[in-house]
Amino acid sequence: MDRITQLKAFLQASPGDNFLRHALALEYIKLGDDNTARSIFEEILTQSPAYIGSYYHLAKLLERTGDTPAAIAWYEKGMEAAKQAGDKHAFGELRSAYEELTF
């Protein structure tokens, strides 16, 4: 059983599991299916804005596909979420990627 099939099976049992959904999005990136990955990341962050790990990966995907304005917006949202959560490490990673893109 491939990883996507396996993750989808786990998600049937736990459809709201953000860790599993995030992992599924990463698998789609590996396959080059950025549109599906983007949809999954956006769904996670719309439903669970405190799931900080997905901000970086979504913004990097957008950056890689040339949607710089959207990448900047997601980095900014991620920095705000990380700040609110007190996650200095995530905030630093997001800020570093944001600054590299904007300066």
MODELLER restraints for C-alpha pairs under 7 A, 6 or more apart:
rsr = mdl.restraints
at = mdl.atoms
rsr.add(forms.Gaussian(group=physical.xy_distance, feature=features.Distance(at['CA:4:A'], at['CA:24:A']), mean=6.24, stdev=0.5))
rsr.add(forms.Gaussian(group=physical.xy_distance, feature=features.Distance(at['CA:4:A'], at['CA:27:A']), mean=6.60, stdev=0.5))
rsr.add(forms.Gaussian(group=physical.xy_distance, feature=features.Distance(at['CA:7:A'], at['CA:20:A']), mean=6.44, stdev=0.5))
rsr.add(forms.Gaussian(group=physical.xy_distance, feature=features.Distance(at['CA:7:A'], at['CA:24:A']), mean=6.26, stdev=0.5))
rsr.add(forms.Gaussian(group=physical.xy_distance, feature=features.Distance(at['CA:11:A'], at['CA:17:A']), mean=6.94, stdev=0.5))
rsr.add(forms.Gaussian(group=physical.xy_distance, feature=features.Distance(at['CA:11:A'], at['CA:20:A']), mean=6.68, stdev=0.5))
rsr.add(forms.Gaussian(group=physical.xy_distance, feature=features.Distance(at['CA:18:A'], at['CA:44:A']), mean=6.50, stdev=0.5))
rsr.add(forms.Gaussian(group=physical.xy_distance, feature=features.Distance(at['CA:21:A'], at['CA:40:A']), mean=6.84, stdev=0.5))
rsr.add(forms.Gaussian(group=physical.xy_distance, feature=features.Distance(at['CA:22:A'], at['CA:41:A']), mean=6.70, stdev=0.5))
rsr.add(forms.Gaussian(group=physical.xy_distance, feature=features.Distance(at['CA:22:A'], at['CA:54:A']), mean=6.70, stdev=0.5))
rsr.add(forms.Gaussian(group=physical.xy_distance, feature=features.Distance(at['CA:25:A'], at['CA:37:A']), mean=4.29, stdev=0.5))
rsr.add(forms.Gaussian(group=physical.xy_distance, feature=features.Distance(at['CA:25:A'], at['CA:40:A']), mean=5.87, stdev=0.5))
rsr.add(forms.Gaussian(group=physical.xy_distance, feature=features.Distance(at['CA:25:A'], at['CA:41:A']), mean=6.60, stdev=0.5))
rsr.add(forms.Gaussian(group=physical.xy_distance, feature=features.Distance(at['CA:26:A'], at['CA:37:A']), mean=6.75, stdev=0.5))
rsr.add(forms.Gaussian(group=physical.xy_distance, feature=features.Distance(at['CA:28:A'], at['CA:34:A']), mean=6.67, stdev=0.5))
rsr.add(forms.Gaussian(group=physical.xy_distance, feature=features.Distance(at['CA:28:A'], at['CA:36:A']), mean=6.65, stdev=0.5))
rsr.add(forms.Gaussian(group=physical.xy_distance, feature=features.Distance(at['CA:28:A'], at['CA:37:A']), mean=5.46, stdev=0.5))
rsr.add(forms.Gaussian(group=physical.xy_distance, feature=features.Distance(at['CA:29:A'], at['CA:37:A']), mean=6.02, stdev=0.5))
rsr.add(forms.Gaussian(group=physical.xy_distance, feature=features.Distance(at['CA:38:A'], at['CA:58:A']), mean=6.35, stdev=0.5))
rsr.add(forms.Gaussian(group=physical.xy_distance, feature=features.Distance(at['CA:41:A'], at['CA:54:A']), mean=6.13, stdev=0.5))
rsr.add(forms.Gaussian(group=physical.xy_distance, feature=features.Distance(at['CA:41:A'], at['CA:58:A']), mean=6.06, stdev=0.5))
rsr.add(forms.Gaussian(group=physical.xy_distance, feature=features.Distance(at['CA:45:A'], at['CA:51:A']), mean=6.57, stdev=0.5))
rsr.add(forms.Gaussian(group=physical.xy_distance, feature=features.Distance(at['CA:50:A'], at['CA:81:A']), mean=6.00, stdev=0.5))
rsr.add(forms.Gaussian(group=physical.xy_distance, feature=features.Distance(at['CA:52:A'], at['CA:78:A']), mean=6.33, stdev=0.5))
rsr.add(forms.Gaussian(group=physical.xy_distance, feature=features.Distance(at['CA:52:A'], at['CA:81:A']), mean=6.60, stdev=0.5))
rsr.add(forms.Gaussian(group=physical.xy_distance, feature=features.Distance(at['CA:52:A'], at['CA:82:A']), mean=6.31, stdev=0.5))
rsr.add(forms.Gaussian(group=physical.xy_distance, feature=features.Distance(at['CA:55:A'], at['CA:74:A']), mean=6.10, stdev=0.5))
rsr.add(forms.Gaussian(group=physical.xy_distance, feature=features.Distance(at['CA:55:A'], at['CA:75:A']), mean=6.46, stdev=0.5))
rsr.add(forms.Gaussian(group=physical.xy_distance, feature=features.Distance(at['CA:55:A'], at['CA:78:A']), mean=5.18, stdev=0.5))
rsr.add(forms.Gaussian(group=physical.xy_distance, feature=features.Distance(at['CA:56:A'], at['CA:75:A']), mean=6.61, stdev=0.5))
rsr.add(forms.Gaussian(group=physical.xy_distance, feature=features.Distance(at['CA:56:A'], at['CA:94:A']), mean=6.12, stdev=0.5))
rsr.add(forms.Gaussian(group=physical.xy_distance, feature=features.Distance(at['CA:59:A'], at['CA:71:A']), mean=4.29, stdev=0.5))
rsr.add(forms.Gaussian(group=physical.xy_distance, feature=features.Distance(at['CA:59:A'], at['CA:74:A']), mean=5.58, stdev=0.5))
rsr.add(forms.Gaussian(group=physical.xy_distance, feature=features.Distance(at['CA:59:A'], at['CA:75:A']), mean=6.02, stdev=0.5))
rsr.add(forms.Gaussian(group=physical.xy_distance, feature=features.Distance(at['CA:60:A'], at['CA:71:A']), mean=6.82, stdev=0.5))
rsr.add(forms.Gaussian(group=physical.xy_distance, feature=features.Distance(at['CA:62:A'], at['CA:68:A']), mean=6.55, stdev=0.5))
rsr.add(forms.Gaussian(group=physical.xy_distance, feature=features.Distance(at['CA:62:A'], at['CA:70:A']), mean=6.61, stdev=0.5))
rsr.add(forms.Gaussian(group=physical.xy_distance, feature=features.Distance(at['CA:62:A'], at['CA:71:A']), mean=5.14, stdev=0.5))
rsr.add(forms.Gaussian(group=physical.xy_distance, feature=features.Distance(at['CA:63:A'], at['CA:71:A']), mean=5.46, stdev=0.5))
rsr.add(forms.Gaussian(group=physical.xy_distance, feature=features.Distance(at['CA:72:A'], at['CA:98:A']), mean=6.46, stdev=0.5))
rsr.add(forms.Gaussian(group=physical.xy_distance, feature=features.Distance(at['CA:75:A'], at['CA:94:A']), mean=5.89, stdev=0.5))
rsr.add(forms.Gaussian(group=physical.xy_distance, feature=features.Distance(at['CA:75:A'], at['CA:98:A']), mean=5.97, stdev=0.5))
rsr.add(forms.Gaussian(group=physical.xy_distance, feature=features.Distance(at['CA:78:A'], at['CA:94:A']), mean=6.81, stdev=0.5))
rsr.add(forms.Gaussian(group=physical.xy_distance, feature=features.Distance(at['CA:79:A'], at['CA:91:A']), mean=5.16, stdev=0.5))
rsr.add(forms.Gaussian(group=physical.xy_distance, feature=features.Distance(at['CA:79:A'], at['CA:94:A']), mean=6.01, stdev=0.5))
rsr.add(forms.Gaussian(group=physical.xy_distance, feature=features.Distance(at['CA:79:A'], at['CA:95:A']), mean=6.64, stdev=0.5))
rsr.add(forms.Gaussian(group=physical.xy_distance, feature=features.Distance(at['CA:82:A'], at['CA:88:A']), mean=6.93, stdev=0.5))
rsr.add(forms.Gaussian(group=physical.xy_distance, feature=features.Distance(at['CA:82:A'], at['CA:90:A']), mean=6.12, stdev=0.5))
rsr.add(forms.Gaussian(group=physical.xy_distance, feature=features.Distance(at['CA:82:A'], at['CA:91:A']), mean=5.22, stdev=0.5))
rsr.add(forms.Gaussian(group=physical.xy_distance, feature=features.Distance(at['CA:83:A'], at['CA:91:A']), mean=6.40, stdev=0.5))
